[in-house]
Amino acid sequence: MTTKTEVIDQLLAQWGILFPQVQLVGADREIRGGALERRRYDLVLHIQVGDVRHELVCEVKSLGEPRYLVQAIAALRTSTAGREGVSPVVIAPYFSDEGRTLCREAGINYVDLAGNMLLRFDQVLIDKTSPYSPRRTEEGAAYDIFAPVSSRVLRVLLENPQQTWKFASLSQESGVSLRTAYRVVSTLAEKGYVDKKRGAISLLMPGQLLELWAENYTVGLSVPTTLWREPFARSRPE
């Protein structure tokens, strides 16, 4: 996993290549700011777009999935509220679609090492989406939650959106192994669709998860447009 320091080093080194339309005038690391100067920002960027100079107050994350962004977004919104001439920005190696959507809906700017950028301040709007999507290593490979076996876990969660589960009960109800249940839930948690504090698993965004499933529909897989209960074939191999 890329560290926060490595993200900052790469961003500063590649800025002119990634974002030629935005001039980087200067950068300050680990400086205090916000209420009573008690908060320490990861990075403050001084930029210029045309004749407009501006200051970007940045939180840096080593991953751009929603679960890692929520706290950064909340901290930035609080610490920059009422401050003129500055804008909050989250920086990561790469923002997933869900991560970018979360930032947009929260009114927070974002920048990543793949060349994605959203900056909104004064009369400036830069909305750049890069076609580049970095490959993950085998260790960090994304788990396919929409595969036939994995999707049984989704169905159980969506059929019982108010229920809290343990891994054992979710595994039994969906007819999958504990390992499969764990991998599906972990992937959903990383994307912000479930909460799994202390082993208690609860669904956070059933509507959005159902939409995501429909978007990733593949012929041969069953995507429920209306949810119903039916027994799963527990004898199928995984």
Backbone hydrogen bonds, N-H to C=O, Kabsch-Sander energy under -0.5 kcal/mol:
donor,donor_aa,acceptor,acceptor_aa,energy
7,V,3,T,-2.2
8,I,4,K,-2.2
9,D,5,T,-2.5
10,Q,6,E,-2.5
11,L,7,V,-2.4
12,L,8,I,-2.5
13,A,9,D,-2.1
14,Q,10,Q,-2.1
15,W,11,L,-1.0
17,I,14,Q,-1.0
18,L,14,Q,-2.7
19,F,15,W,-3.3
22,V,19,F,-1.8
23,Q,21,Q,-0.5
23,Q,48,Q,-2.5
25,V,23,Q,-0.8
25,V,46,H,-2.6
26,G,46,H,-1.7
28,D,44,V,-2.7
30,E,42,D,-1.7
31,I,41,Y,-0.9
33,G,39,R,-3.2
37,E,34,G,-2.1
38,R,35,A,-1.9
39,R,33,G,-1.2
41,Y,31,I,-3.1
41,Y,39,R,-0.6
42,D,58,C,-1.1
43,L,58,C,-1.4
44,V,28,D,-2.8
45,L,56,L,-2.5
46,H,26,G,-3.0
47,I,45,L,-0.6
47,I,54,H,-2.6
48,Q,23,Q,-2.1
49,V,52,V,-2.8
50,G,48,Q,-0.5
52,V,49,V,-2.2
53,R,51,D,-0.5
54,H,47,I,-2.4
55,E,85,G,-1.3
56,L,45,L,-3.2
57,V,55,E,-0.6
57,V,87,S,-2.5
58,C,43,L,-3.1
58,C,56,L,-0.6
59,E,89,V,-2.2
61,K,91,I,-3.2
64,G,94,Y,-0.7
67,R,190,E,-1.5
68,Y,65,E,-1.6
69,L,65,E,-0.8
69,L,66,P,-1.2
70,V,66,P,-1.6
73,I,69,L,-2.8
74,A,70,V,-2.3
75,A,71,Q,-2.4
76,L,72,A,-2.4
77,R,73,I,-2.5
78,T,74,A,-1.8
79,S,75,A,-2.5
80,T,76,L,-1.8
81,A,77,R,-0.6
81,A,78,T,-0.5
83,R,80,T,-1.9
84,E,82,G,-0.5
86,V,83,R,-0.6
87,S,55,E,-2.0
89,V,57,V,-2.5
90,V,109,N,-2.2
91,I,59,E,-2.8
92,A,111,V,-1.5
96,S,64,G,-0.8
96,S,94,Y,-0.5
100,R,96,S,-2.5
101,T,97,D,-2.3
102,L,98,E,-2.3
103,C,99,G,-2.0
104,R,100,R,-2.4
105,E,101,T,-2.6
106,A,102,L,-1.5
107,G,103,C,-0.7
107,G,104,R,-1.2
108,I,103,C,-2.7
109,N,88,P,-1.6
110,Y,118,L,-1.3
111,V,90,V,-2.0
112,D,116,N,-2.0
113,L,92,A,-1.1
115,G,112,D,-1.4
117,M,128,K,-2.5
118,L,110,Y,-2.6
119,L,126,I,-2.5
121,F,124,V,-1.9
124,V,121,F,-3.2
126,I,119,L,-2.5
127,D,125,L,-0.5
128,K,117,M,-3.0
128,K,126,I,-0.5
130,S,128,K,-0.5
141,A,138,E,-1.0
145,I,143,Y,-1.2
147,A,144,D,-1.0
151,S,147,A,-2.9
152,R,149,V,-1.4
153,V,150,S,-1.5
154,L,150,S,-1.0
155,R,151,S,-2.3
156,V,152,R,-2.0
157,L,153,V,-2.3
158,L,154,L,-2.7
159,E,155,R,-2.3
160,N,156,V,-1.1
163,Q,160,N,-1.5
165,W,201,I,-2.9
170,L,166,K,-2.6
171,S,167,F,-2.4
172,Q,168,A,-2.3
173,E,169,S,-2.6
174,S,170,L,-2.0
175,G,171,S,-1.3
176,V,171,S,-1.6
181,A,177,S,-2.5
182,Y,178,L,-2.6
183,R,179,R,-2.3
184,V,180,T,-2.5
185,V,181,A,-2.4
186,S,182,Y,-2.6
187,T,183,R,-2.0
188,L,184,V,-2.4
189,A,185,V,-2.7
190,E,186,S,-2.1
191,K,187,T,-1.4
192,G,189,A,-1.1
193,Y,188,L,-2.7
194,V,188,L,-0.7
195,D,202,S,-2.7
199,G,196,K,-1.3
200,A,197,K,-2.4
201,I,165,W,-3.3
201,I,199,G,-0.7
202,S,195,D,-2.6
202,S,200,A,-0.5
203,L,163,Q,-0.5
204,L,193,Y,-3.1
205,M,193,Y,-1.2
209,L,205,M,-2.3
210,L,206,P,-2.4
211,E,207,G,-2.0
212,L,208,Q,-2.3
213,W,209,L,-2.4
214,A,210,L,-2.2
215,E,211,E,-2.3
216,N,212,L,-1.5
217,Y,214,A,-1.4
221,L,218,T,-2.7
223,V,221,L,-0.7
234,R,232,F,-1.2
236,R,233,A,-1.2
